[in-house]
């Protein structure tokens, strides 16, 4: 890469200078005054002063910045220049390294470029380096530049990740899961509701003011509404989906028996005992004398029994269930205290750097930076088993397929500023994977649905039609763009995370929001979205994907449908679209895509400027919906190279639009299509 003054380069210069690729066999690009500009760049780069020109001597294009006189052979990356002026407001970009400084990929077997030793250097000079690993199938496009603008922020004060601390956190979280299982079994005689612990972690983070990135420790209220609701729904027994008549009959019998047993064994009022006992006896008599009942008859009888006995059963179980929620929370708070004490002991010899002075200016969003320097990292072993990278620390192994391992390497090169030689890369990858493994549990497919991602063709259509360049809820493992928000800024920031979305405040940009399907979390998301749209006068657009839950409707869905920022809404039916698995970094290729068992509501929330810039017109919506008709299973090589937006032979999508009346407080200036059904 060269940074010579571009205006001094002459066409007849015979001197050899360094080229952007680092070789000395080519002269620097010519001045734009002697060559014709070719404007084939994104708007962001053009606004930053970049133009594409043609070099007559080298007979190939190059890129020139009129503000800095910088010339490059390769397309520039945002972050290598200083100032951008866009649509009337000034945007500055902090300088961050965007080009690899290590010539050999960490994903190349047998090569360790992150180890800075004399033996390794001598070995690398004598043996030619093998070619970096190139995955044949990718599910991301890291070349898309961001259009998200934020206020510059100070480095975060999170403690830097360390394998020793992450291992302790994993062990204590596993113990906490065991405590939860034992409390549900001993106090209520039930198995913990499936993934209720995972949703408890998500719901607690909405209100938690504690210092641990995973476990809650400072919440108000102490009782989790999510955990309480899910346990109560399974009392006195868990109700499952019924297909056959005999199953319905057995379920009715078990419910009646469990309700009577609970009332008899708890401190219930005489009235509750009387009501439950009478209804249970009536149900038992009906079961004995009526053998010709249908499945629907049994289910109707069960619903009647639940209405009669449910309130009385809930009243006697309420204190016990609240005790479970409170106990789990206080154990979690104690574990957080232990983890932090160990972490501070580990860091006591590290000096805390002074926070960088922050100016009140708009900048393109950049990854989270930590104010506390990382301590020396322990050795993490890496080996490959076929197409799987295995990382081991103290006997604890985490795995990731080689394609996603190479993706993590690219994200690390784009985002990390304190480890140019990759000396801490493996330990940070180990901490990252271990954190998500611990959060979502070790059961088969456990938690994968909570971090599912949209199909690749849908992301491509969002970027092409609506300028989306940012994911509000993702992780380094499942992100499509290299700019995203995620749950853990301490581990994910080195790989491009902008931090948790609920604490992320963009001033402008186009965003995709596919939150974890936790009701409390989705409700908090809507509150944050409306606050952002209310405050910003710059173009701001959010395209939200949430489950079409109507029985009963979720508060988040109801609020978005009533929002004055809603510009368009559509519904994708159940079993007619797909998601990418949250475990895509380790599962088999044929298991990456799965059919959605529920409908998905797609809602556009935009302010006036965002609506003017990224209006959901009929043509754009048709192109977007066509992307849903492309099955991820049929894509030969999904990723950046794929530009398909639909099946040309498929039937046209039928769109039903209705004009929504706007009140005087609505910011809508134009009439846009309101609802769409696929």
C-alpha positions as CSV (number, residue, x, y, z in Angstrom):
1,X,0.0,0.0,0.0
2,X,1.3,3.4,-0.9
3,X,0.7,6.8,0.6
4,X,2.8,9.0,-1.7
5,X,1.4,12.3,-2.8
6,X,-0.7,11.4,-5.8
7,X,-0.3,14.7,-7.6
8,X,3.5,14.3,-8.0
9,X,3.4,11.1,-10.0
10,X,4.2,11.7,-13.6
11,X,3.3,9.6,-16.6
12,X,6.9,9.4,-17.9
13,X,8.5,8.6,-14.5
14,X,11.1,5.9,-14.9
15,X,11.7,5.4,-11.2
16,X,10.4,2.3,-9.5
17,X,8.2,2.9,-6.4
18,X,6.4,0.6,-4.0
19,X,3.0,-0.5,-5.4
20,X,-0.1,-1.0,-3.3
21,X,0.7,-4.7,-3.3
22,X,4.1,-4.2,-1.8
23,X,6.2,-5.1,-4.9
24,X,8.7,-2.8,-6.6
25,X,8.0,-3.9,-10.2
26,X,5.2,-1.4,-10.8
27,X,5.0,2.3,-10.7
28,X,2.4,4.1,-8.7
29,X,-1.0,4.9,-10.3
30,X,-1.3,7.9,-12.4
31,X,-2.9,11.1,-11.4
32,X,-6.7,11.4,-12.0
33,X,-5.9,14.5,-14.2
34,X,-4.3,12.2,-16.8
35,X,-6.8,9.3,-16.6
36,X,-10.5,9.0,-16.8
37,X,-12.4,8.4,-13.5
38,X,-14.7,5.4,-13.4
39,X,-17.4,5.9,-10.9
40,X,-18.2,2.3,-9.8
41,X,-17.9,2.7,-6.0
42,X,-20.4,2.6,-3.1
43,X,-21.8,5.9,-2.1
44,X,-19.9,5.8,1.2
45,X,-16.5,5.6,-0.5
46,X,-17.4,8.4,-3.1
47,X,-18.5,10.6,-0.2
48,X,-15.1,9.9,1.5
49,X,-13.3,11.2,-1.5
50,X,-12.5,8.0,-3.3
51,X,-12.8,7.6,-7.1
52,X,-11.9,4.7,-9.4
53,X,-9.4,5.6,-12.2
54,X,-7.6,3.9,-15.0
55,X,-3.8,3.5,-15.1
56,X,-2.5,3.7,-18.7
57,X,0.9,2.3,-17.8
58,X,-0.3,-0.7,-15.9
59,X,-3.5,-1.1,-17.9
60,X,-5.7,-1.7,-14.9
61,X,-7.9,0.3,-12.5
62,X,-6.8,1.9,-9.3
63,X,-8.4,4.0,-6.6
64,X,-7.5,7.6,-5.6
65,X,-8.6,9.7,-2.6
66,X,-8.7,13.4,-3.4
67,X,-8.7,14.4,0.3
68,X,-5.6,12.4,1.3
69,X,-3.8,12.0,-2.1
70,X,-3.7,8.2,-1.3
71,X,-3.7,5.7,-4.2
72,X,-4.5,2.0,-4.0
73,X,-4.6,-0.9,-6.4
74,X,-7.3,-2.7,-4.3
75,X,-10.7,-1.3,-3.5
76,X,-10.3,0.8,-0.3
77,X,-12.0,-0.2,3.0
78,X,-13.8,2.3,5.2
79,X,-11.6,3.2,8.1
80,X,-8.4,4.2,6.2
81,X,-9.4,7.8,5.8
82,X,-10.4,10.6,8.1
83,X,-13.5,12.6,7.2
84,X,-16.7,12.0,5.3
85,X,-19.3,14.6,4.7
86,X,-22.7,13.1,4.0
87,X,-26.1,14.6,3.4
88,X,-25.4,17.8,5.3
89,X,-23.7,16.4,8.4
90,X,-20.1,15.6,9.1
91,X,-19.1,12.0,9.7
92,X,-15.6,11.0,10.9
93,X,-14.1,7.6,11.0
94,X,-11.6,6.4,13.6
95,X,-8.6,4.8,11.9
96,X,-8.5,1.0,12.4
97,X,-6.4,-1.6,10.7
98,X,-8.3,-3.2,7.8
99,X,-5.6,-5.2,6.0
100,X,-4.0,-8.4,7.2
101,X,-0.5,-8.0,8.6
102,X,0.2,-11.7,8.8
103,X,1.0,-13.4,5.4
104,X,-0.1,-16.9,6.5
105,X,-3.6,-17.9,7.6
106,X,-4.1,-19.4,11.1
107,X,-6.4,-21.9,9.4
108,X,-3.5,-23.3,7.4
109,X,-2.6,-26.7,8.9
110,X,1.0,-26.9,10.3
111,X,1.6,-23.1,10.3
112,X,1.4,-20.9,13.4
113,X,1.9,-17.3,12.3
114,X,0.7,-16.0,15.7
115,X,3.7,-17.6,17.5
116,X,6.6,-15.1,17.6
117,X,9.6,-17.3,18.2
118,X,13.0,-17.6,16.5
119,X,12.5,-21.3,15.6
120,X,9.2,-20.6,13.9
121,X,10.6,-17.7,11.9
122,X,13.5,-19.9,10.7
123,X,11.2,-22.7,9.9
124,X,9.0,-20.4,7.8
125,X,11.9,-19.0,5.8
126,X,13.1,-22.5,4.8
127,X,9.7,-24.1,4.0
128,X,7.3,-22.5,1.5
129,X,4.0,-21.6,3.3
130,X,1.0,-23.6,2.1
131,X,-1.9,-21.8,0.6
132,X,-4.5,-20.4,3.1
133,X,-7.7,-22.5,3.5
134,X,-10.5,-21.3,1.2
135,X,-13.9,-22.6,2.2
136,X,-16.0,-23.9,-0.7
137,X,-19.3,-22.8,0.8
138,X,-19.8,-19.6,2.8
139,X,-22.8,-18.0,4.4
140,X,-21.6,-14.5,4.8
141,X,-20.5,-11.4,2.9
142,X,-17.8,-9.5,4.8
143,X,-17.2,-7.1,1.9
144,X,-20.4,-5.1,2.5
145,X,-19.5,-1.7,4.0
146,X,-21.5,-0.2,6.8
147,X,-23.9,2.8,6.5
148,X,-24.6,2.9,10.3
149,X,-23.5,6.1,11.9
150,X,-23.1,6.5,15.7
151,X,-21.8,9.0,18.2
152,X,-18.2,8.3,19.1
153,X,-18.0,6.4,22.4
154,X,-15.4,5.7,25.0
155,X,-13.8,2.3,25.3
156,X,-15.9,-0.2,27.3
157,X,-14.8,-1.0,30.8
158,X,-15.5,-4.7,30.5
159,X,-12.8,-7.0,31.9
160,X,-10.9,-8.6,29.0
161,X,-11.7,-12.3,28.3
162,X,-9.3,-15.0,29.5
163,X,-9.6,-18.8,29.1
164,X,-9.1,-19.4,32.8
165,X,-12.0,-17.1,33.7
166,X,-14.2,-18.5,30.9
167,X,-13.6,-22.0,32.1
168,X,-14.6,-21.0,35.6
169,X,-17.7,-19.3,34.3
170,X,-18.6,-22.4,32.2
171,X,-18.3,-24.7,35.2
172,X,-20.4,-22.4,37.5
173,X,-23.1,-22.0,34.8
174,X,-23.3,-25.8,34.4
175,X,-23.7,-26.1,38.2
176,X,-26.5,-23.4,38.1
177,X,-28.3,-25.4,35.4
178,X,-28.1,-28.5,37.6
179,X,-29.5,-26.5,40.6
180,X,-32.4,-25.4,38.5
181,X,-33.1,-29.0,37.3
182,X,-33.0,-30.3,40.9
183,X,-35.3,-27.5,42.3
184,X,-37.9,-28.2,39.6
185,X,-37.8,-31.9,40.2
186,X,-37.8,-31.8,44.0
187,X,-40.3,-29.0,44.6
188,X,-42.7,-29.4,41.8
189,X,-42.0,-32.9,40.5
190,X,-41.5,-31.7,36.9
191,X,-38.6,-31.5,34.4
192,X,-37.5,-27.9,33.8
193,X,-39.4,-26.5,30.8
194,X,-37.3,-26.9,27.6
195,X,-34.8,-24.0,27.2
196,X,-36.5,-22.0,29.9
197,X,-33.0,-21.5,31.5
198,X,-31.7,-20.0,28.3
199,X,-34.7,-17.7,28.0
200,X,-34.2,-16.8,31.7
201,X,-30.6,-15.6,30.8
202,X,-32.0,-13.5,27.9
203,X,-34.9,-12.0,30.0
204,X,-32.6,-11.2,32.9
205,X,-30.2,-9.3,30.7
206,X,-33.0,-6.8,29.8
207,X,-33.1,-5.6,33.5
208,X,-29.7,-6.7,34.8
209,X,-27.2,-4.0,35.8
210,X,-24.6,-6.4,37.0
211,X,-21.0,-6.6,35.7
212,X,-20.9,-10.2,34.4
213,X,-21.6,-10.6,30.6
214,X,-23.5,-13.9,31.0
215,X,-24.9,-14.4,34.5
216,X,-27.4,-12.0,36.1
217,X,-26.5,-10.4,39.5
218,X,-28.3,-7.1,39.9
219,X,-31.9,-7.4,38.8
220,X,-35.1,-5.7,39.8
221,X,-37.4,-7.5,40.3
222,X,-35.6,-10.6,41.6
223,X,-38.4,-12.9,40.4
224,X,-38.1,-13.6,36.6
225,X,-41.4,-13.3,34.8
226,X,-40.2,-15.6,32.1
227,X,-39.0,-18.4,34.3
228,X,-42.1,-18.1,36.6
229,X,-44.5,-18.2,33.7
230,X,-42.9,-21.2,32.0
231,X,-42.8,-23.3,35.2
232,X,-46.4,-22.4,36.1
233,X,-47.4,-23.5,32.6
234,X,-46.1,-27.0,33.3
235,X,-47.9,-27.4,36.7
236,X,-49.2,-29.8,37.6
237,X,-48.0,-31.6,34.5
238,X,-46.5,-30.6,31.1
239,X,-49.1,-30.5,28.4
240,X,-47.9,-31.8,25.0
241,X,-49.3,-31.9,21.5
242,X,-51.7,-34.7,21.0
243,X,-52.2,-36.7,17.8
244,X,-54.3,-39.7,18.9
245,X,-57.4,-40.3,21.0
246,X,-55.6,-42.6,23.5
247,X,-53.0,-40.0,24.1
248,X,-55.7,-37.4,24.9
249,X,-57.4,-39.8,27.3
250,X,-54.1,-40.5,29.2
251,X,-53.3,-36.9,29.4
252,X,-56.7,-36.0,30.9
253,X,-56.3,-38.8,33.4
254,X,-52.7,-37.7,34.4
255,X,-53.8,-34.0,34.8
256,X,-56.7,-34.9,37.0
257,X,-54.5,-37.2,39.2
258,X,-51.7,-34.6,39.4
259,X,-54.1,-31.8,40.3
260,X,-55.6,-33.8,43.2
261,X,-52.2,-34.9,44.5
262,X,-50.9,-31.3,44.5
263,X,-54.0,-29.9,46.3
264,X,-53.8,-32.7,48.9
265,X,-50.1,-32.2,49.6
266,X,-50.0,-28.4,49.8
267,X,-51.4,-25.8,52.2
268,X,-54.6,-25.1,50.2
269,X,-57.7,-23.4,51.4
270,X,-60.8,-25.5,52.1
271,X,-62.6,-23.9,49.2
272,X,-59.8,-24.9,46.8
273,X,-59.7,-28.4,48.1
274,X,-63.5,-28.7,47.6
275,X,-63.5,-27.3,44.0
276,X,-60.5,-29.4,42.8
277,X,-61.7,-32.6,44.5
278,X,-65.2,-32.3,43.0
279,X,-64.0,-31.6,39.5
280,X,-61.4,-34.4,39.6
281,X,-64.0,-37.0,40.8
282,X,-66.4,-35.8,38.1
283,X,-63.7,-36.2,35.4
284,X,-62.8,-39.7,36.7
285,X,-66.4,-40.8,36.6
286,X,-66.8,-39.5,33.1
287,X,-63.6,-41.4,32.0
288,X,-65.0,-44.7,33.5
289,X,-68.4,-44.6,31.8
290,X,-67.7,-43.0,28.4
291,X,-65.4,-45.1,26.2
292,X,-66.8,-43.8,22.9
293,X,-65.5,-40.3,23.3
294,X,-63.4,-38.7,20.5
295,X,-60.0,-37.0,20.8
296,X,-61.8,-33.6,20.6
297,X,-64.1,-34.7,23.5
298,X,-61.1,-35.5,25.7
299,X,-59.4,-32.2,24.9
300,X,-62.5,-30.2,25.6
301,X,-62.9,-32.0,28.9
302,X,-59.2,-31.3,29.7
303,X,-59.7,-27.6,28.9
304,X,-62.7,-27.5,31.2
305,X,-60.8,-29.1,34.0
306,X,-57.9,-26.7,33.6
307,X,-60.3,-23.7,33.8
308,X,-61.9,-25.0,37.0
309,X,-58.8,-26.3,38.8
310,X,-56.0,-24.1,37.3
311,X,-56.4,-21.0,39.5
312,X,-56.5,-23.2,42.6
313,X,-53.5,-25.2,41.6
314,X,-51.6,-22.0,40.7
315,X,-52.4,-20.4,44.0
316,X,-50.9,-23.3,46.0
317,X,-47.8,-23.5,43.7
318,X,-47.1,-19.7,43.5
319,X,-44.9,-19.4,46.6
320,X,-42.9,-22.5,45.7
321,X,-42.2,-21.4,42.1
322,X,-41.2,-17.9,43.2
323,X,-38.8,-19.6,45.6
324,X,-37.2,-21.5,42.7
325,X,-36.8,-18.3,40.7
326,X,-35.4,-16.4,43.7
327,X,-33.0,-19.2,44.6
328,X,-31.6,-19.5,41.1
329,X,-31.1,-15.7,40.9
330,X,-29.2,-15.5,44.3
331,X,-27.0,-18.5,43.4
332,X,-26.2,-16.7,40.1
333,X,-25.3,-13.5,42.0
334,X,-23.0,-15.4,44.2
335,X,-21.3,-17.1,41.2
336,X,-20.8,-13.6,39.6
337,X,-19.1,-12.4,42.8
338,X,-16.7,-15.4,42.7
339,X,-15.9,-15.0,39.0
340,X,-15.2,-11.3,39.2
341,X,-13.0,-11.7,42.3
342,X,-10.9,-14.3,40.4
343,X,-10.8,-12.1,37.3
344,X,-9.6,-9.0,39.3
345,X,-7.0,-11.1,41.0
346,X,-5.7,-12.2,37.6
347,X,-5.6,-8.6,36.3
348,X,-4.2,-6.9,39.4
349,X,-0.7,-6.6,37.9
350,X,-2.1,-5.1,34.7
351,X,-2.2,-1.3,34.4
352,X,-5.6,0.2,33.4
353,X,-5.1,2.6,30.6
354,X,-6.6,6.0,30.7
355,X,-9.8,6.1,28.6
356,X,-9.3,7.9,25.2
357,X,-10.9,11.3,25.1
358,X,-14.1,11.2,23.2
359,X,-15.3,14.0,21.0
360,X,-18.9,14.8,20.3
361,X,-18.8,13.7,16.6
362,X,-20.6,11.3,14.3
363,X,-18.6,8.4,13.1
364,X,-19.3,5.2,11.2
365,X,-19.9,2.5,13.7
366,X,-16.8,0.5,14.8
367,X,-16.3,-2.6,17.0
368,X,-16.3,-2.4,20.8
369,X,-12.9,-1.4,22.3
370,X,-11.9,-2.4,25.8
371,X,-10.2,0.2,28.1
372,X,-8.5,-2.5,30.1
373,X,-5.5,-4.2,28.4
374,X,-5.6,-7.9,28.0
375,X,-3.3,-10.0,30.2
376,X,-0.9,-12.5,28.8
377,X,-2.9,-15.4,27.3
378,X,-2.2,-19.1,28.1
379,X,-1.5,-21.6,25.4
380,X,-4.4,-23.0,23.5
381,X,-3.8,-26.1,21.3
382,X,-5.2,-26.2,17.8
383,X,-5.5,-29.2,15.5
384,X,-7.7,-30.2,12.6
385,X,-9.9,-33.3,12.3
386,X,-11.0,-33.4,8.7
387,X,-12.9,-30.1,8.2
388,X,-13.2,-29.3,11.9
389,X,-10.9,-27.1,13.9
390,X,-10.4,-28.3,17.5
391,X,-9.2,-25.9,20.2
392,X,-8.2,-27.3,23.6
393,X,-7.5,-25.6,26.9
394,X,-6.8,-27.6,30.1
395,X,-8.7,-30.6,28.6
396,X,-11.7,-28.6,27.6
397,X,-12.2,-28.8,23.8
398,X,-14.4,-26.6,21.6
399,X,-15.0,-27.2,17.9
400,X,-15.8,-25.1,14.9
401,X,-15.8,-26.1,11.2
402,X,-12.9,-24.8,9.1
403,X,-15.1,-22.5,7.1
404,X,-16.3,-20.6,10.2
405,X,-12.8,-20.8,11.6
406,X,-11.5,-18.9,8.6
407,X,-14.4,-16.5,8.9
408,X,-13.4,-15.7,12.5
409,X,-9.8,-15.1,11.3
410,X,-11.1,-12.6,8.7
411,X,-13.3,-10.8,11.3
412,X,-10.4,-10.7,13.7
413,X,-8.2,-9.1,11.1
414,X,-10.8,-6.5,10.3
415,X,-11.6,-5.7,13.9
416,X,-8.8,-6.4,16.3
417,X,-6.4,-3.5,17.0
418,X,-4.2,-4.9,19.8
419,X,-3.0,-8.2,18.4
420,X,-1.6,-7.7,14.9
421,X,0.5,-10.9,15.1
422,X,-2.4,-13.1,16.2
423,X,-0.6,-14.1,19.4
424,X,-4.0,-14.0,21.3
425,X,-6.2,-15.2,18.5
426,X,-6.6,-18.8,19.5
427,X,-7.3,-18.1,23.2
428,X,-9.9,-15.5,22.2
429,X,-11.6,-17.9,19.7
430,X,-11.7,-20.5,22.5
431,X,-13.3,-18.0,24.9
432,X,-15.8,-16.9,22.2
433,X,-17.0,-20.4,21.3
434,X,-17.0,-21.5,25.0
435,X,-19.2,-18.6,26.0
436,X,-21.9,-19.4,23.4
437,X,-21.7,-23.1,24.2
438,X,-22.3,-22.4,27.9
439,X,-25.1,-19.9,27.3
440,X,-27.2,-22.2,25.1
441,X,-26.4,-25.5,26.9
442,X,-24.9,-28.8,25.8
443,X,-28.0,-30.7,24.8
444,X,-28.7,-31.8,21.2
445,X,-29.8,-28.7,19.2
446,X,-30.3,-26.9,22.5
447,X,-30.3,-23.1,22.0
448,X,-29.8,-23.3,18.3
449,X,-33.3,-21.9,17.6
450,X,-32.6,-18.9,19.8
451,X,-29.8,-17.7,17.5
452,X,-31.1,-18.8,14.1
453,X,-30.3,-16.5,11.1
454,X,-32.1,-15.5,8.0
455,X,-31.2,-17.4,4.7
456,X,-28.4,-16.0,2.6
457,X,-30.7,-14.9,-0.4
458,X,-32.8,-12.9,2.1
459,X,-29.8,-11.0,3.3
460,X,-28.7,-10.3,-0.2
461,X,-32.1,-8.9,-1.1
462,X,-32.2,-6.8,2.1
463,X,-28.8,-5.3,1.1
464,X,-29.7,-4.8,-2.5
465,X,-33.3,-3.4,-2.1
466,X,-33.2,-1.6,1.2
467,X,-29.5,-0.8,1.8
468,X,-29.2,-3.1,4.9
469,X,-25.6,-3.4,6.1
470,X,-26.0,-4.2,9.8
471,X,-27.5,-7.0,11.9
472,X,-28.9,-5.9,15.3
473,X,-28.9,-9.4,16.8
474,X,-26.1,-11.8,15.7
475,X,-22.8,-13.2,16.7
476,X,-19.4,-13.7,15.1
477,X,-20.4,-17.3,14.4
478,X,-23.7,-16.6,12.6
479,X,-23.4,-13.0,11.2
480,X,-23.7,-12.3,7.5
481,X,-22.2,-8.8,7.6
482,X,-19.0,-7.9,9.4
483,X,-20.9,-5.2,11.4
484,X,-23.4,-6.5,13.9
485,X,-24.5,-6.3,17.5
486,X,-24.2,-9.3,19.8
487,X,-24.7,-10.3,23.4
488,X,-21.1,-10.3,24.6
489,X,-18.9,-7.2,23.9
490,X,-16.0,-8.6,25.8
491,X,-15.5,-11.7,23.7
492,X,-17.2,-10.6,20.5
493,X,-15.7,-7.1,20.1
494,X,-12.4,-8.6,18.8
495,X,-14.4,-10.1,16.0
496,X,-16.5,-7.1,15.0
497,X,-19.3,-6.8,17.5
498,X,-20.7,-3.3,18.2
499,X,-21.9,-4.5,21.6
500,X,-25.5,-5.4,22.8
501,X,-28.2,-3.8,20.7
502,X,-30.1,-2.4,23.6
503,X,-27.1,-0.2,24.4
504,X,-26.4,0.6,20.8
505,X,-27.6,4.0,19.6
506,X,-27.2,4.6,15.8
507,X,-28.0,8.0,14.4
508,X,-28.6,6.7,10.9
509,X,-28.4,3.6,8.8
510,X,-30.4,0.6,7.5
511,X,-30.7,-2.4,9.9
512,X,-32.0,-5.9,10.1
513,X,-33.4,-7.0,13.4
514,X,-34.0,-10.7,14.1
515,X,-34.1,-10.9,17.9
516,X,-34.1,-14.1,20.1
517,X,-37.6,-15.2,20.4
518,X,-38.0,-14.3,24.1
519,X,-41.1,-12.2,24.8
520,X,-39.5,-9.8,27.3
521,X,-36.5,-9.3,25.2
522,X,-38.5,-8.5,22.1
523,X,-40.6,-6.1,24.0
524,X,-37.5,-4.3,25.2
525,X,-36.3,-4.2,21.6
526,X,-39.4,-2.4,20.5
527,X,-39.0,0.2,23.2
528,X,-35.4,0.9,22.1
529,X,-36.4,1.0,18.4
530,X,-39.1,3.6,18.9
531,X,-36.8,5.7,21.1
532,X,-34.1,5.7,18.4
533,X,-36.6,6.6,15.6
534,X,-38.1,9.4,17.7
535,X,-34.7,11.0,18.4
536,X,-33.1,10.8,15.0
537,X,-33.8,13.1,12.0
538,X,-31.3,11.3,9.8
539,X,-32.3,8.3,7.6
540,X,-33.0,5.4,10.0
541,X,-34.7,2.2,9.0
542,X,-35.3,-1.1,10.8
543,X,-36.6,-4.3,9.2
544,X,-37.8,-6.6,12.0
545,X,-38.4,-10.4,11.9
546,X,-40.4,-11.8,14.7
547,X,-42.6,-14.9,15.2
548,X,-46.2,-14.6,14.2
549,X,-47.6,-15.6,17.6
550,X,-51.3,-14.8,17.8
551,X,-52.6,-17.0,20.5
552,X,-52.2,-14.8,22.4
553,X,-50.3,-12.1,20.4
554,X,-47.0,-11.0,21.9
555,X,-46.7,-7.5,23.3
556,X,-43.8,-6.7,20.9
557,X,-45.9,-7.6,17.8
558,X,-48.9,-5.7,19.0
559,X,-46.9,-2.6,19.8
560,X,-45.1,-2.6,16.4
561,X,-48.4,-3.0,14.5
562,X,-49.7,0.0,16.3
563,X,-46.5,2.0,16.0
564,X,-46.6,5.3,14.1
565,X,-43.3,4.4,12.5
566,X,-44.7,1.3,10.9
567,X,-44.5,1.6,7.1
568,X,-45.1,-1.9,5.9
569,X,-45.9,-5.4,7.2
570,X,-46.0,-8.8,5.7
571,X,-46.3,-12.4,6.9
572,X,-44.4,-15.5,5.7
573,X,-46.4,-18.6,6.5
574,X,-45.1,-21.5,8.6
575,X,-43.3,-24.3,6.9
576,X,-42.9,-22.1,3.7
577,X,-39.6,-20.5,4.7
578,X,-36.3,-21.4,6.4
579,X,-33.8,-20.3,8.9
580,X,-30.1,-21.0,9.3
581,X,-29.4,-23.0,12.4
582,X,-27.7,-21.3,15.3
583,X,-25.3,-24.2,15.4
584,X,-24.2,-23.7,11.8
585,X,-20.6,-23.4,12.8
586,X,-20.5,-27.0,13.9
587,X,-23.4,-28.9,12.3
588,X,-23.4,-30.8,9.1
589,X,-24.0,-28.8,5.9
590,X,-27.3,-30.5,5.2
591,X,-28.6,-29.5,8.7
592,X,-27.8,-25.8,8.4
593,X,-31.2,-24.9,7.0
594,X,-34.5,-25.9,8.7
595,X,-38.1,-25.1,8.1
596,X,-39.8,-22.6,10.4
597,X,-42.6,-24.2,12.4
598,X,-44.3,-20.8,12.9
599,X,-45.1,-17.9,10.6
600,X,-42.7,-14.9,10.6
601,X,-43.9,-11.3,10.7
602,X,-41.7,-8.9,8.8
603,X,-42.3,-5.2,9.9
604,X,-40.7,-2.1,8.5
605,X,-40.1,0.7,11.1
606,X,-38.7,3.9,9.6
607,X,-38.6,7.6,10.4
608,X,-39.4,10.2,7.7
609,X,-35.9,10.4,6.3
610,X,-35.5,6.6,6.4
611,X,-38.8,6.1,4.6
612,X,-37.7,8.6,1.9
613,X,-34.4,6.8,1.3
614,X,-35.4,3.1,1.7
615,X,-39.2,3.2,0.9
616,X,-40.7,-0.3,0.8
617,X,-42.2,0.1,-2.7
618,X,-44.1,-2.6,-4.4
619,X,-41.2,-3.5,-6.7
620,X,-38.7,-3.7,-3.8
621,X,-41.1,-5.9,-1.7
622,X,-41.6,-8.2,-4.7
623,X,-37.9,-8.7,-5.1
624,X,-37.5,-9.2,-1.4
625,X,-40.3,-11.8,-1.2
626,X,-38.8,-13.6,-4.2
627,X,-35.7,-14.3,-2.1
628,X,-37.7,-16.3,0.3
629,X,-38.6,-18.7,-2.5
630,X,-35.0,-19.7,-2.9
631,X,-34.3,-22.7,-0.6
632,X,-31.0,-22.7,1.2
633,X,-30.8,-26.4,0.7
634,X,-30.7,-25.9,-3.1
635,X,-28.0,-23.3,-3.2
636,X,-24.8,-24.8,-4.6
637,X,-22.6,-22.1,-3.0
638,X,-24.5,-19.5,-1.0
639,X,-22.6,-16.4,0.0
640,X,-21.2,-13.2,-1.5
641,X,-20.9,-14.6,-5.0
642,X,-24.6,-15.5,-5.1
643,X,-26.8,-12.7,-6.4
644,X,-30.0,-14.6,-7.0
645,X,-33.1,-13.0,-5.6
646,X,-35.7,-15.6,-6.6
647,X,-36.9,-18.4,-8.8
648,X,-37.8,-17.1,-12.2
649,X,-40.1,-20.0,-12.8
650,X,-42.0,-19.6,-9.6
651,X,-45.5,-18.1,-9.5
652,X,-45.7,-14.4,-8.8
653,X,-46.2,-13.5,-5.2
654,X,-49.6,-12.3,-4.4
655,X,-49.5,-9.1,-2.4
656,X,-52.4,-7.6,-0.5
657,X,-51.9,-4.0,0.3
658,X,-54.2,-1.8,2.3
659,X,-53.8,1.9,3.0
660,X,-53.5,2.6,6.6
661,X,-55.1,5.8,7.9
662,X,-52.6,8.1,9.5
663,X,-53.3,10.3,12.4
664,X,-51.9,13.8,12.8
665,X,-49.0,12.6,14.9
666,X,-47.8,10.1,12.3
667,X,-44.5,10.9,10.6
668,X,-45.6,9.2,7.3
669,X,-45.4,11.6,4.4
670,X,-46.2,9.1,1.7
671,X,-48.7,6.3,1.3
672,X,-46.9,3.0,1.4
673,X,-48.1,-0.6,1.1
674,X,-49.1,-1.7,4.5
675,X,-49.5,-5.5,4.7
676,X,-48.4,-8.4,2.6
677,X,-49.1,-12.1,2.7
678,X,-47.0,-14.5,0.9
